Amino acid sequence: MAMVVIEGITSLILLILGLVILLGMLYFIMGLPKIIIFLLSLAFMLGSLVLEPLMIPALILLMIVKLFK
C-alpha cells in the first residue's frame, strides 16, 4: 500500500517537473535568455536525480544541445 502511494507521488512530481521543462522550452522558442532555460533544466535534472536516475544522460544531452544552439 505504501509503495503505491510513493509511486503515485513520484509520478505527480515528475509530471510537474515535465510541465516546468515544457514551459522552459516554450520560453526558449519565444526568445528569453538561455540562463532561464539552463536553470529550469538544472531543476528538472536534480528532481530526476532523486526520482529516476536513468533520465539523467538524456537530460544532460538535451541541456548541452540547448546551451550551444
MOPAC internal coordinates of N, CA, C and O (Angstrom, degrees):
PM7 1SCF
backbone

  N    0.0000 0     0.00 0     0.00 0    0    0    0
  C    1.4634 1     0.00 0     0.00 0    1    0    0
  C    1.5312 1   111.23 1     0.00 0    2    1    0
  O    1.2310 1   120.98 1   133.10 1    3    2    1
  N    1.3210 1   115.72 1   -46.90 1    3    2    1
  C    1.4702 1   119.68 1  -179.59 1    5    3    2
  C    1.5264 1   110.60 1   -62.73 1    6    5    3
  O    1.2310 1   120.76 1   144.03 1    7    6    5
  N    1.3350 1   116.16 1   -35.97 1    7    6    5
  C    1.4606 1   120.91 1  -178.93 1    9    7    6
  C    1.5321 1   110.93 1   -63.34 1   10    9    7
  O    1.2310 1   120.51 1   139.84 1   11   10    9
  N    1.3286 1   116.63 1   -40.16 1   11   10    9
  C    1.4668 1   121.41 1   179.56 1   13   11   10
  C    1.5254 1   110.07 1   -63.85 1   14   13   11
  O    1.2310 1   120.44 1   138.19 1   15   14   13
  N    1.3243 1   116.76 1   -41.81 1   15   14   13
  C    1.4661 1   121.57 1   179.23 1   17   15   14
  C    1.5212 1   110.06 1   -64.04 1   18   17   15
  O    1.2310 1   120.57 1   134.89 1   19   18   17
  N    1.3381 1   116.52 1   -45.11 1   19   18   17
  C    1.4668 1   121.05 1   179.74 1   21   19   18
  C    1.5259 1   110.59 1   -62.00 1   22   21   19
  O    1.2310 1   120.13 1   136.58 1   23   22   21
  N    1.3241 1   117.36 1   -43.42 1   23   22   21
  C    1.4691 1   120.54 1   179.37 1   25   23   22
  C    1.5237 1   111.31 1   -65.57 1   26   25   23
  O    1.2310 1   120.16 1   142.72 1   27   26   25
  N    1.3152 1   117.29 1   -37.28 1   27   26   25
  C    1.4631 1   121.10 1   177.66 1   29   27   26
  C    1.5176 1   111.47 1   -63.86 1   30   29   27
  O    1.2310 1   120.73 1   135.14 1   31   30   29
  N    1.3275 1   116.20 1   -44.86 1   31   30   29
  C    1.4666 1   120.97 1   178.93 1   33   31   30
  C    1.5209 1   110.01 1   -64.46 1   34   33   31
  O    1.2310 1   120.58 1   138.04 1   35   34   33
  N    1.3286 1   116.50 1   -41.96 1   35   34   33
  C    1.4647 1   121.19 1   178.96 1   37   35   34
  C    1.5267 1   110.69 1   -61.08 1   38   37   35
  O    1.2310 1   120.38 1   135.76 1   39   38   37
  N    1.3205 1   116.88 1   -44.24 1   39   38   37
  C    1.4674 1   120.89 1   179.10 1   41   39   38
  C    1.5252 1   111.12 1   -62.63 1   42   41   39
  O    1.2310 1   120.59 1   139.76 1   43   42   41
  N    1.3190 1   116.48 1   -40.24 1   43   42   41
  C    1.4623 1   121.06 1   179.05 1   45   43   42
  C    1.5255 1   110.68 1   -63.98 1   46   45   43
  O    1.2310 1   120.47 1   136.23 1   47   46   45
  N    1.3346 1   116.72 1   -43.77 1   47   46   45
  C    1.4666 1   121.02 1   178.58 1   49   47   46
  C    1.5225 1   110.27 1   -62.27 1   50   49   47
  O    1.2310 1   120.37 1   135.82 1   51   50   49
  N    1.3335 1   116.89 1   -44.18 1   51   50   49
  C    1.4650 1   119.99 1   178.95 1   53   51   50
  C    1.5288 1   111.47 1   -63.85 1   54   53   51
  O    1.2310 1   120.38 1   143.61 1   55   54   53
  N    1.3150 1   116.89 1   -36.39 1   55   54   53
  C    1.4629 1   120.85 1   177.40 1   57   55   54
  C    1.5240 1   110.54 1   -63.23 1   58   57   55
  O    1.2310 1   120.56 1   135.00 1   59   58   57
  N    1.3387 1   116.53 1   -45.00 1   59   58   57
  C    1.4663 1   121.15 1   178.83 1   61   59   58
  C    1.5243 1   110.24 1   -62.76 1   62   61   59
  O    1.2310 1   120.38 1   135.67 1   63   62   61
  N    1.3424 1   116.88 1   -44.33 1   63   62   61
  C    1.4633 1   120.30 1   178.90 1   65   63   62
  C    1.5250 1   110.75 1   -63.76 1   66   65   63
  O    1.2310 1   120.51 1   143.01 1   67   66   65
  N    1.3233 1   116.64 1   -36.99 1   67   66   65
  C    1.4602 1   120.60 1   177.19 1   69   67   66
  C    1.5231 1   111.77 1   -63.36 1   70   69   67
  O    1.2310 1   120.71 1   140.15 1   71   70   69
  N    1.3253 1   116.25 1   -39.85 1   71   70   69
  C    1.4671 1   120.47 1   177.29 1   73   71   70
  C    1.5223 1   110.74 1   -65.55 1   74   73   71
  O    1.2310 1   120.55 1   141.91 1   75   74   73
  N    1.3454 1   116.56 1   -38.09 1   75   74   73
  C    1.4658 1   120.76 1   177.79 1   77   75   74
  C    1.5232 1   110.42 1   -62.06 1   78   77   75
  O    1.2310 1   120.36 1   135.86 1   79   78   77
  N    1.3387 1   116.92 1   -44.14 1   79   78   77
  C    1.4685 1   119.81 1  -178.62 1   81   79   78
  C    1.5298 1   110.27 1   -69.60 1   82   81   79
  O    1.2310 1   120.00 1   145.99 1   83   82   81
  N    1.3212 1   117.60 1   -34.01 1   83   82   81
  C    1.4663 1   121.17 1   176.60 1   85   83   82
  C    1.5277 1   110.19 1   -64.49 1   86   85   83
  O    1.2310 1   120.92 1   137.10 1   87   86   85
  N    1.3275 1   115.84 1   -42.90 1   87   86   85
  C    1.4604 1   121.50 1   176.00 1   89   87   86
  C    1.5241 1   109.76 1   -60.30 1   90   89   87
  O    1.2310 1   120.84 1   139.28 1   91   90   89
  N    1.3255 1   115.99 1   -40.72 1   91   90   89
  C    1.4619 1   121.10 1   177.95 1   93   91   90
  C    1.5198 1   111.94 1   -61.14 1   94   93   91
  O    1.2310 1   120.48 1   138.22 1   95   94   93
  N    1.3230 1   116.69 1   -41.78 1   95   94   93
  C    1.4668 1   120.35 1   178.62 1   97   95   94
  C    1.5240 1   110.96 1   -64.88 1   98   97   95
  O    1.2310 1   120.59 1   140.49 1   99   98   97
  N    1.3353 1   116.48 1   -39.51 1   99   98   97
  C    1.4638 1   120.03 1   177.58 1  101   99   98
  C    1.5258 1   110.91 1   -62.51 1  102  101   99
  O    1.2310 1   120.75 1   136.97 1  103  102  101
  N    1.3352 1   116.16 1   -43.03 1  103  102  101
  C    1.4643 1   120.16 1   177.25 1  105  103  102
  C    1.5208 1   110.39 1   -61.35 1  106  105  103
  O    1.2310 1   120.97 1   139.48 1  107  106  105
  N    1.3425 1   115.75 1   -40.52 1  107  106  105
  C    1.4625 1   120.55 1  -178.94 1  109  107  106
  C    1.5298 1   110.23 1   -62.29 1  110  109  107
  O    1.2310 1   120.77 1   137.86 1  111  110  109
  N    1.3323 1   116.14 1   -42.14 1  111  110  109
  C    1.4612 1   121.16 1   179.43 1  113  111  110
  C    1.5334 1   109.94 1   -65.31 1  114  113  111
  O    1.2310 1   120.58 1   143.72 1  115  114  113
  N    1.3309 1   116.50 1   -36.28 1  115  114  113
  C    1.4646 1   120.79 1  -178.85 1  117  115  114
  C    1.5291 1   112.47 1   -79.54 1  118  117  115
  O    1.2310 1   119.90 1   171.38 1  119  118  117
  N    1.3231 1   117.79 1    -8.62 1  119  118  117
  C    1.4557 1   120.72 1   170.57 1  121  119  118
  C    1.5183 1   117.48 1    99.94 1  122  121  119
  O    1.2310 1   119.27 1  -156.42 1  123  122  121
  N    1.3224 1   119.00 1    23.58 1  123  122  121
  C    1.4599 1   119.06 1   174.19 1  125  123  122
  C    1.5286 1   109.53 1   -76.17 1  126  125  123
  O    1.2310 1   120.26 1   -18.74 1  127  126  125
  N    1.3359 1   117.12 1   161.26 1  127  126  125
  C    1.4699 1   120.14 1  -177.38 1  129  127  126
  C    1.5284 1   113.40 1   -57.39 1  130  129  127
  O    1.2310 1   121.23 1   -30.07 1  131  130  129
  N    1.3276 1   115.26 1   149.93 1  131  130  129
  C    1.4633 1   121.11 1  -177.29 1  133  131  130
  C    1.5233 1   112.50 1   -64.75 1  134  133  131
  O    1.2310 1   119.53 1   153.51 1  135  134  133
  N    1.3380 1   118.50 1   -26.49 1  135  134  133
  C    1.4609 1   120.37 1  -176.88 1  137  135  134
  C    1.5266 1   111.54 1   -62.56 1  138  137  135
  O    1.2310 1   120.10 1   146.44 1  139  138  137
  N    1.3413 1   117.41 1   -33.56 1  139  138  137
  C    1.4671 1   121.04 1   178.00 1  141  139  138
  C    1.5273 1   109.58 1   -64.54 1  142  141  139
  O    1.2310 1   120.51 1   136.56 1  143  142  141
  N    1.3221 1   116.63 1   -43.44 1  143  142  141
  C    1.4605 1   121.58 1   179.43 1  145  143  142
  C    1.5231 1   109.86 1   -65.76 1  146  145  143
  O    1.2310 1   120.88 1   140.37 1  147  146  145
  N    1.3304 1   115.93 1   -39.63 1  147  146  145
  C    1.4620 1   120.49 1   178.57 1  149  147  146
  C    1.5248 1   110.19 1   -60.24 1  150  149  147
  O    1.2310 1   120.22 1   134.82 1  151  150  149
  N    1.3244 1   117.18 1   -45.18 1  151  150  149
  C    1.4633 1   121.21 1  -179.59 1  153  151  150
  C    1.5260 1   111.73 1   -65.66 1  154  153  151
  O    1.2310 1   120.32 1   139.71 1  155  154  153
  N    1.3311 1   116.98 1   -40.29 1  155  154  153
  C    1.4663 1   120.23 1   177.74 1  157  155  154
  C    1.5273 1   111.10 1   -64.35 1  158  157  155
  O    1.2310 1   120.90 1   137.42 1  159  158  157
  N    1.3335 1   115.89 1   -42.58 1  159  158  157
  C    1.4608 1   120.21 1   179.15 1  161  159  158
  C    1.5201 1   110.64 1   -64.12 1  162  161  159
  O    1.2310 1   120.95 1   140.83 1  163  162  161
  N    1.3325 1   115.78 1   -39.17 1  163  162  161
  C    1.4591 1   120.75 1   179.80 1  165  163  162
  C    1.5267 1   110.49 1   -64.82 1  166  165  163
  O    1.2310 1   120.67 1   137.04 1  167  166  165
  N    1.3322 1   116.33 1   -42.96 1  167  166  165
  C    1.4638 1   120.78 1   178.87 1  169  167  166
  C    1.5304 1   110.28 1   -62.22 1  170  169  167
  O    1.2310 1   120.68 1   137.54 1  171  170  169
  N    1.3305 1   116.31 1   -42.46 1  171  170  169
  C    1.4576 1   120.75 1   179.09 1  173  171  170
  C    1.5305 1   110.78 1   -64.71 1  174  173  171
  O    1.2310 1   121.03 1   138.91 1  175  174  173
  N    1.3420 1   115.64 1   -41.09 1  175  174  173
  C    1.4645 1   120.26 1   179.51 1  177  175  174
  C    1.5194 1   111.16 1   -63.49 1  178  177  175
  O    1.2310 1   120.22 1   137.03 1  179  178  177
  N    1.3283 1   117.19 1   -42.97 1  179  178  177
  C    1.4647 1   120.53 1  -179.70 1  181  179  178
  C    1.5251 1   110.78 1   -64.87 1  182  181  179
  O    1.2310 1   120.42 1   140.69 1  183  182  181
  N    1.3255 1   116.81 1   -39.31 1  183  182  181
  C    1.4568 1   120.36 1   176.50 1  185  183  182
  C    1.5173 1   111.45 1   -63.94 1  186  185  183
  O    1.2310 1   120.77 1   139.44 1  187  186  185
  N    1.3238 1   116.14 1   -40.56 1  187  186  185
  C    1.4579 1   121.13 1  -179.92 1  189  187  186
  C    1.5221 1   111.32 1   -70.11 1  190  189  187
  O    1.2310 1   120.80 1   148.72 1  191  190  189
  N    1.3332 1   116.08 1   -31.28 1  191  190  189
  C    1.4620 1   120.74 1   179.66 1  193  191  190
  C    1.5202 1   110.17 1   -60.12 1  194  193  191
  O    1.2310 1   121.20 1   141.03 1  195  194  193
  N    1.3332 1   115.31 1   -38.97 1  195  194  193
  C    1.4565 1   120.46 1   179.08 1  197  195  194
  C    1.5278 1   110.50 1   -74.38 1  198  197  195
  O    1.2310 1   120.58 1   141.18 1  199  198  197
  N    1.3409 1   116.50 1   -38.82 1  199  198  197
  C    1.4603 1   120.41 1  -169.66 1  201  199  198
  C    1.5242 1   114.73 1   -96.92 1  202  201  199
  O    1.2310 1   120.33 1   132.99 1  203  202  201
  N    1.3274 1   116.98 1   -47.01 1  203  202  201
  C    1.4623 1   119.41 1  -175.66 1  205  203  202
  C    1.5252 1   111.36 1  -141.80 1  206  205  203
  O    1.2310 1   120.28 1   -89.98 1  207  206  205
  N    1.3266 1   117.08 1    90.02 1  207  206  205
  C    1.4707 1   121.75 1  -176.35 1  209  207  206
  C    1.5287 1   114.26 1   -58.87 1  210  209  207
  O    1.2310 1   119.62 1   155.74 1  211  210  209
  N    1.3195 1   118.33 1   -24.26 1  211  210  209
  C    1.4645 1   120.30 1  -177.80 1  213  211  210
  C    1.5239 1   112.76 1   -68.87 1  214  213  211
  O    1.2310 1   120.24 1   161.16 1  215  214  213
  N    1.3405 1   117.14 1   -18.84 1  215  214  213
  C    1.4634 1   120.54 1  -178.72 1  217  215  214
  C    1.5220 1   112.26 1   -79.74 1  218  217  215
  O    1.2310 1   120.08 1   162.23 1  219  218  217
  N    1.3376 1   117.45 1   -17.77 1  219  218  217
  C    1.4665 1   121.58 1  -172.62 1  221  219  218
  C    1.5280 1   113.90 1   -57.97 1  222  221  219
  O    1.2310 1   118.50 1   128.84 1  223  222  221
  N    1.3389 1   120.46 1   -51.16 1  223  222  221
  C    1.4759 1   118.40 1  -177.57 1  225  223  222
  C    1.5228 1   113.10 1   -58.01 1  226  225  223
  O    1.2310 1   120.09 1   139.52 1  227  226  225
  N    1.3196 1   117.42 1   -40.48 1  227  226  225
  C    1.4631 1   120.72 1   179.75 1  229  227  226
  C    1.5233 1   110.90 1   -65.49 1  230  229  227
  O    1.2310 1   120.22 1   139.98 1  231  230  229
  N    1.3251 1   117.19 1   -40.02 1  231  230  229
  C    1.4605 1   120.55 1  -179.41 1  233  231  230
  C    1.5205 1   111.88 1   -70.22 1  234  233  231
  O    1.2310 1   120.42 1   141.82 1  235  234  233
  N    1.3371 1   116.81 1   -38.18 1  235  234  233
  C    1.4664 1   119.96 1   176.95 1  237  235  234
  C    1.5200 1   109.33 1   -62.02 1  238  237  235
  O    1.2310 1   120.40 1   135.34 1  239  238  237
  N    1.3186 1   116.85 1   -44.66 1  239  238  237
  C    1.4621 1   121.48 1   179.31 1  241  239  238
  C    1.5324 1   110.33 1   -61.01 1  242  241  239
  O    1.2310 1   120.58 1   135.58 1  243  242  241
  N    1.3376 1   116.49 1   -44.42 1  243  242  241
  C    1.4605 1   121.67 1   178.90 1  245  243  242
  C    1.5257 1   110.87 1   -60.58 1  246  245  243
  O    1.2310 1   120.65 1   137.47 1  247  246  245
  N    1.3453 1   116.37 1   -42.53 1  247  246  245
  C    1.4578 1   120.88 1  -178.81 1  249  247  246
  C    1.5242 1   111.02 1   -66.31 1  250  249  247
  O    1.2310 1   120.20 1   138.15 1  251  250  249
  N    1.3320 1   117.23 1   -41.85 1  251  250  249
  C    1.4665 1   121.23 1   179.28 1  253  251  250
  C    1.5283 1   110.11 1   -62.47 1  254  253  251
  O    1.2310 1   120.71 1   136.27 1  255  254  253
  N    1.3294 1   116.25 1   -43.73 1  255  254  253
  C    1.4672 1   120.33 1   179.23 1  257  255  254
  C    1.5263 1   110.31 1   -61.20 1  258  257  255
  O    1.2310 1   120.22 1   138.16 1  259  258  257
  N    1.3350 1   117.18 1   -41.84 1  259  258  257
  C    1.4651 1   120.82 1  -179.96 1  261  259  258
  C    1.5223 1   111.57 1   -65.32 1  262  261  259
  O    1.2310 1   120.38 1   137.54 1  263  262  261
  N    1.3309 1   116.88 1   -42.46 1  263  262  261
  C    1.4658 1   120.03 1  -176.16 1  265  263  262
  C    1.5200 1   112.45 1   -66.17 1  266  265  263
  O    1.2310 1   120.27 1   145.56 1  267  266  265
  N    1.3267 1   117.08 1   -34.44 1  267  266  265
  C    1.4650 1   120.22 1  -176.32 1  269  267  266
  C    1.5233 1   113.10 1   -98.04 1  270  269  267
  O    1.2310 1   120.41 1  -172.43 1  271  270  269
  N    1.3201 1   116.82 1     7.57 1  271  270  269
  C    1.4626 1   120.98 1  -178.24 1  273  271  270
  C    1.5222 1   110.43 1   -75.20 1  274  273  271
  O    1.2310 1   120.10 1   180.00 1  275  274  273

